[in-house]
């Protein structure tokens, strides 16, 4: 069984594959337009403190 971890829980340097994009329809559409789709590889590059933005790289 594959473990699912929210993107916000990954540390810089950790990578994974997007299993699903959850949230309101408008947010899901915006993330899809940015390339966040199920099956895409993602790597966390940097995390801001205090739940700030994540910098990620999509694809390999």
N, C-alpha and C positions, 0 to 999 in steps of 0.2 A: 504494500500500500504506500502511496506517495504522500508525504507530509506537505500540507499547505501552510505557508507562512505569509502573513501580510507583508507587502513591500516595505511598509514603514518599520518593520521589525528587523530588516536586514542591516547589517553593519557595512560600512564602506569596504569595498573589495569583494563582498559576497555577491554571488550571482544566482540566478534562478530562471525559471521559465514561467511566463504568465499563464495561470490556469483559468482565471476569470477576472472580469472587471466589474466590481459591484458599485452601486451608488445610484443616485437619481439619473433619469434618462439623459438630461442635459449634460451632466458630468461624464457619463459613459460615452456620449457622442463626441464630446471635446477630447477625451482621452484617446478615443479611436482615431480621431483626426490627427492626433500627435503621434500615432503609431502604436499605442498600447492595445494590443490584441492578444487573445489567447494563442498560445504556442510560440510567442516571440521570446527570445532570450533577453534578459535584463541584468545589468550590473549596477550596483549602487556605487557611485563615484565619491559622493560627499554628502554629509548630513549636517544641517544647521542645528544649533542647539535649541532647546526649548520647543521642540516639535515644529521647527521651521521647515523650510523647503528641502526636498531631496534632489540631488543632482544625479541623474541616471544616464546610462547609455543603453539604447535598445539595439538588438541585433548582436552579431558576433564581431 
